[in-house]
Amino acid sequence: MKAFFTTFVLAPLALGAPARRALTDTVSDMDALIDGDAAGLGCADTAVIFARGTFDSGNIGVWVGPQFEAALRERIQNVAFQGVDPSAYLADLQGYLGESGSDAGAQALADTVEAYARICPDTTHVISGWSQGALVAHKGLGLLSPETQARVKGLVTFGDPAQLFADDLPAMPSSVQVNSQCFTRSVPDPLCAPKGSFEIPTSISDVIAPFSELPSLAVGAQEAAAAASLVAAFPGQLLAAKAAFAQTLLTNPKRVLLTPEHFMYGNKGLTEDAADFVASL
């Protein structure tokens, strides 16, 4: 395995940040070909499947997926981009804390890649994910058949908490190159940054408190709406996953150190760095 790690210094975003073009939270290029709905589209040179993060909408979300897709299309002429089926992958806290990344999401990811590979045996595959989606990407890669796994050239992750779930994830195939995007310097992302002097949460209030900043960091209407929805829904999601949450606070509280920085990978250019990596494969 050849791994590339990108670090970035997160600067505060101005409250009056410029509006971004309208984003779509659902892209299904691979499904369109698999289901026969893409007449004349043909097989892509590169197929990238993306698992969104916890709380994110659609099948690619609004925080990282659309920005990654746009960067890929700027660099690769013939690319198929696809989100993991949201009917299988709920992207909820129970999947993150209770399953170390949704098992159903990982299976759905693997099923899509297998189906596309059967139709397009010469396509290069890249598996990717953000946050819980990074765990789903790791697990989905491990579910692929040896033949299909050999066609996967890269694993791209954003805010990957794999270091906190190492015992629950499959080994990385030596043939797959890894590009892991993580804020590690002045304002690190605790879920993926090396161990540091982070204030460990001991209660639901400690976990919820940092999210008061998130709406002010959002760029564009879709992120603003997603931020407001997340702030409103987060306490209820924690209560719904209360058994897994309580166990996590006792055994590995860093897993719930979810800060606003974790949502900034699409806004601060790291998706473009990741797309450069994919284009180089």
Secondary structure as the mmCIF struct_conf table of DSSP 4:
data_model
#
loop_
_struct_conf.conf_type_id
_struct_conf.id
_struct_conf.beg_label_comp_id
_struct_conf.beg_label_asym_id
_struct_conf.beg_label_seq_id
_struct_conf.end_label_comp_id
_struct_conf.end_label_asym_id
_struct_conf.end_label_seq_id
STRN STRN1 ALA A 3 PHE A 8
HELX_LH_PP_P HELX_LH_PP_P1 VAL A 9 ALA A 14
TURN_TY1_P TURN_TY1_P1 LEU A 15 GLY A 16
HELX_LH_PP_P HELX_LH_PP_P2 ALA A 17 LEU A 23
BEND BEND1 ASP A 25 ASP A 25
STRN STRN2 SER A 28 SER A 28
HELX_RH_AL_P HELX_RH_AL_P1 ASP A 29 ILE A 34
TURN_TY1_P TURN_TY1_P2 ASP A 35 GLY A 36
TURN_TY1_P TURN_TY1_P3 ALA A 39 LEU A 41
BEND BEND2 ASP A 45 ASP A 45
STRN STRN3 THR A 46 ALA A 51
HELX_LH_PP_P HELX_LH_PP_P3 ARG A 52 GLY A 53
TURN_TY1_P TURN_TY1_P4 THR A 54 PHE A 55
TURN_TY1_P TURN_TY1_P5 GLY A 58 VAL A 64
HELX_RH_AL_P HELX_RH_AL_P2 GLY A 65 ARG A 75
BEND BEND3 GLN A 77 ASN A 78
STRN STRN4 VAL A 79 GLY A 83
TURN_TY1_P TURN_TY1_P6 PRO A 86 ALA A 88
HELX_RH_AL_P HELX_RH_AL_P3 LEU A 93 LEU A 93
HELX_RH_PI_P HELX_RH_PI_P1 GLN A 94 GLY A 98
HELX_RH_AL_P HELX_RH_AL_P4 GLU A 99 GLU A 99
BEND BEND4 SER A 100 GLY A 101
HELX_RH_AL_P HELX_RH_AL_P5 ASP A 103 ILE A 119
TURN_TY1_P TURN_TY1_P7 PRO A 121 ASP A 122
STRN STRN5 THR A 124 TRP A 130
TURN_TY1_P TURN_TY1_P8 SER A 131 SER A 131
HELX_RH_AL_P HELX_RH_AL_P6 GLN A 132 LEU A 143
BEND BEND5 LEU A 144 LEU A 144
HELX_RH_AL_P HELX_RH_AL_P7 PRO A 146 GLN A 149
TURN_TY1_P TURN_TY1_P9 ALA A 150 ARG A 151
STRN STRN6 VAL A 152 PHE A 158
BEND BEND6 GLY A 159 GLY A 159
HELX_RH_3T_P HELX_RH_3T_P1 ALA A 162 LEU A 164
BEND BEND7 PHE A 165 PHE A 165
HELX_RH_3T_P HELX_RH_3T_P2 ALA A 166 ASP A 168
BEND BEND8 LEU A 169 LEU A 169
HELX_LH_PP_P HELX_LH_PP_P4 PRO A 170 PRO A 173
TURN_TY1_P TURN_TY1_P10 SER A 174 SER A 175
STRN STRN7 GLN A 177 PHE A 183
BEND BEND9 ARG A 185 VAL A 187
TURN_TY1_P TURN_TY1_P11 PRO A 190 CYS A 192
BEND BEND10 ALA A 193 ALA A 193
HELX_LH_PP_P HELX_LH_PP_P5 PRO A 194 PRO A 194
BEND BEND11 LYS A 195 LYS A 195
BEND BEND12 SER A 203 SER A 203
HELX_RH_AL_P HELX_RH_AL_P8 ILE A 204 ILE A 208
HELX_RH_3T_P HELX_RH_3T_P3 ALA A 209 GLU A 213
HELX_RH_AL_P HELX_RH_AL_P9 LEU A 214 LEU A 217
HELX_RH_AL_P HELX_RH_AL_P10 GLY A 220 ALA A 240
TURN_TY1_P TURN_TY1_P12 ALA A 241 ALA A 241
HELX_RH_AL_P HELX_RH_AL_P11 LYS A 242 THR A 251
HELX_RH_3T_P HELX_RH_3T_P4 PRO A 253 VAL A 256
HELX_RH_3T_P HELX_RH_3T_P5 PRO A 260 PHE A 263
TURN_TY1_P TURN_TY1_P13 TYR A 265 GLY A 269
HELX_RH_AL_P HELX_RH_AL_P12 LEU A 270 SER A 280
#
